[in-house]
Amino acid sequence: MNAAAQTSTSDRPAGGATGASQPMPDAGASFEYCHRVVREHAKNFYYGLRLTPEPRRSAMYSVYAWMRLGDDIADTPNAGDDVVGEFQRFANVSRRVAEAPDDPQAVPQTDFWPAFAHTLATYQISPGWVEGMLRGLRQDLSHTGYETMDELDDYRHCVGGVVGLFSIAVWGLRPGEDRERALRLADTRGRAFQMVNILRDIGVDARMDPPRTYVPRQLLRAHGLAPAQLLAWTKGPACTALVRDLARTARSEFDASRGLESMVDPACAGVLWTMSEIYRGVLGLIESQPSRSVELKPASLSKARKITIALQSRLGRPWEQGE
């Protein structure tokens, strides 16, 4: 799976990693709109993203707002032809904006679009990453589950790894760092985040309308489980073993991407560490009590714990300890 390398080869020359170019006239209100979306919806990400210095913070907010709309469309209950059409329109506009972010004719002058276009025009963001996210969202729109871990890994790249690629493009790297290596590590870290999301939401996803099951069928069979048995936790030892198998994948990806913080621009390294530490904390809760993955209330760190983690990143460089 060399998805990060594949999508990074078509990076456009950009206006610089500091966001120095001037926003288009309507972008100011658009960035404010994105800030409201993040504040209202980004539970785990918000505590990290708010640590990002401007103008990169607003750039990340615009990326989140774009992804949020696509995700909301893909998660519409009983998605019929109207929803499929709505998603296709979203995808078409996304492609036009990605290919021509400086063209006012290509960019809708509403909501997050001007801000998102400004971000695409300012940073080294590949149109292929936009296409990758759309491919993952399309899988959610017509969700049929996954047969193998390889299929799930591809989905995790699209909706998790691509977030890592966007983030590295906006945050920037220390001078002299290998960008291709940083993108590979960011893809891996993003996949780890997405595996935590999957583990955390097994119970929530199964109760969607229609239900979703992201656990690969091959893995369920290997543990002698049907999806309903996992959801009801009727075979405790087998359910525990399955959840811990998936948790080991996430843990190994966190370990494999160790050192990414030290490659990121120091002004933004703490942002990555904060979000990663929050996700590692949620993973730890699931590892210690696997049955929490099927509960209706997803495992989550307390607000106080998230604030403490954010403060740790501001008061020192915890990611450098032990390196």
C-alpha positions in Angstrom: 0.0 0.0 0.0 2.0 3.0 -1.3 -0.9 5.3 -1.4 0.9 8.2 0.2 3.7 8.0 -2.3 1.3 7.7 -5.2 -0.7 10.7 -4.3 2.2 12.9 -3.4 3.9 12.7 -6.8 1.5 15.2 -8.4 1.9 18.0 -5.8 1.5 21.4 -7.3 4.0 24.2 -6.7 2.3 26.3 -4.1 2.5 29.8 -2.6 4.6 28.7 0.3 4.1 26.8 3.6 3.4 29.9 5.7 0.1 30.8 4.0 1.4 34.2 3.0 -0.8 34.7 -0.1 -3.8 37.0 0.2 -7.2 35.4 0.5 -9.8 36.1 -2.2 -12.3 38.8 -1.3 -15.0 36.4 0.2 -12.5 34.2 2.1 -12.7 36.2 5.4 -16.3 35.3 6.1 -15.7 31.8 4.8 -12.9 31.2 7.2 -15.2 32.4 10.1 -17.8 29.9 8.9 -15.2 27.1 9.0 -14.2 28.1 12.6 -17.8 27.7 13.7 -18.0 24.3 12.1 -14.9 23.1 13.9 -16.0 24.5 17.2 -19.4 22.8 17.0 -18.4 19.4 15.6 -14.6 18.6 16.0 -14.5 16.9 19.4 -11.1 15.2 19.5 -9.5 17.4 16.8 -10.5 20.8 18.2 -8.1 20.6 21.2 -5.2 20.1 18.8 -6.3 22.3 15.9 -6.8 25.3 18.1 -3.1 25.1 19.0 -2.1 25.6 15.4 -0.7 29.1 14.7 -2.4 31.4 12.2 -2.8 31.4 9.3 -2.4 27.6 9.3 -5.1 27.1 11.9 -7.7 28.7 9.6 -6.4 26.6 6.8 -6.9 23.4 8.8 -10.4 24.6 9.8 -11.2 24.9 6.1 -10.1 21.4 5.3 -12.1 20.1 8.2 -15.2 21.9 7.1 -14.9 20.5 3.6 -14.4 17.0 4.9 -17.3 17.4 7.3 -19.8 18.2 4.6 -18.8 15.2 2.6 -19.0 13.0 5.6 -22.4 14.3 6.6 -23.7 13.6 3.1 -22.2 10.1 3.1 -23.7 9.4 6.5 -27.3 10.4 5.5 -29.7 7.7 6.7 -31.3 5.6 3.9 -29.3 7.3 1.2 -31.5 7.3 -1.9 -31.1 8.9 -5.4 -31.4 12.4 -4.0 -28.5 11.9 -1.6 -26.4 10.2 -4.2 -27.0 13.1 -6.5 -26.1 15.6 -3.7 -22.8 13.7 -3.1 -22.0 13.7 -6.8 -22.5 17.5 -7.0 -20.3 17.9 -3.9 -17.7 15.7 -5.6 -17.8 17.5 -8.9 -17.4 20.9 -7.2 -14.6 19.6 -5.1 -12.7 18.4 -8.2 -13.2 21.7 -9.9 -11.9 23.7 -6.9 -9.0 21.3 -6.5 -7.9 21.7 -10.1 -8.4 25.5 -10.3 -8.5 27.0 -6.7 -7.5 30.4 -8.0 -10.4 30.6 -10.6 -13.4 32.4 -9.1 -15.6 30.7 -11.7 -14.7 27.3 -10.3 -15.2 28.2 -6.6 -18.7 28.7 -5.1 -18.8 31.9 -3.1 -20.6 30.3 -0.1 -19.9 28.5 3.1 -16.4 27.0 3.3 -15.6 26.9 -0.4 -13.7 30.2 -0.7 -11.6 29.3 2.4 -11.0 25.8 1.2 -9.9 27.1 -2.3 -7.5 29.6 -0.6 -6.0 26.7 1.3 -5.6 24.6 -1.8 -4.0 27.5 -3.6 -1.6 28.3 -0.8 -0.2 25.0 0.3 1.3 22.0 -1.4 -1.9 20.0 -1.6 -2.4 17.4 -4.4 -5.7 17.2 -6.2 -5.1 13.4 -5.9 -5.6 13.7 -2.1 -9.0 15.4 -2.7 -9.9 12.5 -5.0 -8.7 10.0 -2.4 -11.0 11.4 0.2 -13.9 11.4 -2.2 -13.3 7.7 -2.9 -13.5 6.9 0.7 -16.6 8.9 1.3 -18.2 7.2 -1.7 -17.5 3.8 0.0 -19.5 5.1 3.1 -22.3 6.3 0.9 -22.8 2.8 -0.5 -21.4 0.9 2.4 -21.3 -2.9 2.0 -18.6 -3.7 4.5 -15.1 -5.1 3.9 -14.0 -8.7 3.2 -10.3 -8.4 4.1 -7.9 -6.2 6.1 -6.4 -5.0 2.8 -9.8 -3.6 1.7 -10.2 -1.9 5.1 -6.6 -0.5 4.9 -7.4 1.1 1.5 -10.5 2.8 3.1 -8.5 3.9 6.1 -6.0 5.5 3.7 -8.8 7.4 2.0 -10.5 8.8 5.1 -7.6 8.8 7.6 -4.3 8.8 5.8 -5.4 11.5 3.5 -6.2 13.7 6.5 -2.5 13.2 7.6 -1.3 14.2 4.1 -3.4 17.4 4.2 -2.1 18.2 7.7 1.6 17.8 6.8 1.1 20.1 3.8 -0.4 22.8 5.9 1.8 22.5 9.0 5.0 22.3 7.0 8.3 20.6 7.9 11.6 21.5 9.4 14.2 22.6 6.8 16.0 19.7 5.3 13.4 17.0 6.2 12.5 14.4 3.6 8.9 15.3 2.5 8.1 12.0 0.9 9.1 10.1 4.2 7.0 12.6 6.2 4.0 12.0 4.0 4.4 8.2 4.4 4.5 8.5 8.1 1.5 10.9 8.1 -0.5 8.4 6.1 0.4 5.7 8.6 -0.6 8.0 11.6 -3.8 8.9 9.9 -4.7 5.2 9.4 -4.1 4.7 13.1 -6.5 7.5 13.9 -9.1 5.9 11.7 -8.7 2.5 13.2 -9.3 4.1 16.6 -12.5 5.6 15.2 -13.6 2.2 13.9 -12.9 0.5 17.2 -14.6 3.3 19.2 -17.7 3.2 17.1 -18.4 -0.4 16.4 -21.7 -0.2 18.4 -22.7 3.2 17.0 -22.0 2.2 13.4 -24.0 -1.0 13.7 -27.0 1.0 14.8 -26.9 3.4 11.9 -29.7 3.3 9.3 -28.7 1.3 7.4 -26.2 -0.5 9.7 -22.5 -0.4 9.0 -19.8 -3.0 9.9 -16.2 -2.0 9.3 -14.7 -5.0 10.9 -13.6 -7.3 8.0 -15.7 -10.4 7.5 -12.6 -12.4 7.1 -11.5 -11.4 10.6 -14.9 -12.1 12.1 -14.8 -15.6 10.6 -11.3 -16.2 12.0 -12.6 -15.5 15.5 -15.8 -17.5 15.0 -18.1 -14.5 15.2 -21.0 -13.1 13.3 -21.5 -9.3 13.4 -24.6 -9.7 15.6 -22.5 -11.7 18.1 -19.9 -9.1 18.3 -22.4 -6.3 18.8 -24.2 -8.3 21.6 -20.8 -9.4 23.0 -22.2 -12.9 23.4 -18.9 -14.7 23.0 -16.8 -12.6 25.3 -13.3 -14.2 24.8 -13.7 -14.2 21.0 -15.0 -10.6 21.0 -12.1 -9.5 23.2 -9.5 -11.2 21.0 -10.9 -9.6 17.8 -11.0 -6.1 19.3 -7.5 -6.5 20.6 -6.3 -7.7 17.2 -7.6 -4.5 15.6 -6.2 -2.4 18.5 -2.7 -4.0 17.9 -2.9 -2.8 14.3 -3.5 0.8 15.5 -0.8 0.6 18.1 1.7 -0.7 15.6 0.9 2.2 13.3 1.4 4.7 16.0 4.7 3.1 16.7 5.7 3.0 13.0 5.0 6.7 12.6 7.0 7.6 15.7 9.3 10.6 15.0 6.9 12.4 12.7 6.5 15.2 15.3 10.2 15.9 15.1 10.0 16.3 11.3 7.1 18.8 11.5 7.6 22.6 11.8 8.2 23.2 15.5 5.3 25.7 15.6 2.9 22.8 14.7 4.6 19.7 16.1 2.6 20.1 19.4 -0.6 20.1 17.4 0.2 16.7 16.0 1.3 15.3 19.3 -1.8 16.6 21.1 -4.2 15.0 18.7 -2.1 11.8 18.6 -2.0 11.6 22.4 -5.8 12.0 22.6 -6.3 9.2 20.1 -3.8 7.0 21.9 -5.7 7.6 25.1 -8.9 6.5 23.5 -7.1 3.4 22.2 -5.9 2.7 25.7 -9.4 2.8 27.1 -10.6 0.3 24.5 -7.5 -2.0 25.0 -8.2 -2.1 28.8 -12.0 -2.7 28.3 -12.6 -4.0 24.8 -16.4 -4.3 25.3 -16.6 -0.5 25.3 -16.2 -0.6 21.5 -19.8 -1.9 21.1 -21.4 0.5 23.6 -23.8 3.2 22.4 -21.7 5.9 24.2 -18.2 5.8 22.5 -15.1 5.7 24.6 -13.7 9.2 25.1 -11.2 11.1 27.2 -12.7 13.7 29.6 -12.5 17.3 28.6 -10.1 17.9 31.5 -7.8 15.2 30.2 -7.8 16.7 26.7 -7.0 20.1 28.1 -4.2 18.6 30.2 -2.7 17.0 27.1 -2.9 20.2 25.2 -1.1 22.1 28.1 1.6 19.4 28.1 2.4 20.1 24.5 2.6 23.8 25.1 4.8 23.7 28.2 7.4 21.3 26.8 8.3 19.0 23.9 7.1 15.6 25.2 7.4 14.0 21.8 11.2 14.5 22.0 11.5 12.5 25.2 13.2 9.2 24.6 14.2 10.0 21.0 
